[in-house]
Amino acid sequence: MTESTFEHICTILKEQDGVTEELTPETVLSEVGLDSLAVVEAVMACEADFDIEIDTEANPQTIGEFVELVDGLLEEKQA
């Protein structure tokens, strides 16, 4: 079974930033202790893992927004 984008992003956040809270698409990144640098690092990890380039102006506030951003870029890449 393939890991979903949501699961993969949650794994990155847990491994890279030590997030221990239960994560949902509605989870606000700043509320689980992620500052702007941690979000940038997570974005960079996703770029490497998914072989995509995320716009530097992108500023996802929730995990759901982050997933939508990555999924949208993956769809564009496959088109």
Secondary structure, DSSP 8 states (H G I E B T S, - for coil): ----HHHHHHHHHHHHH---S---TT-BGGGGT--HHHHHHHHHHHHHHHT----TT----BHHHHHHHHHHHHHHHH-
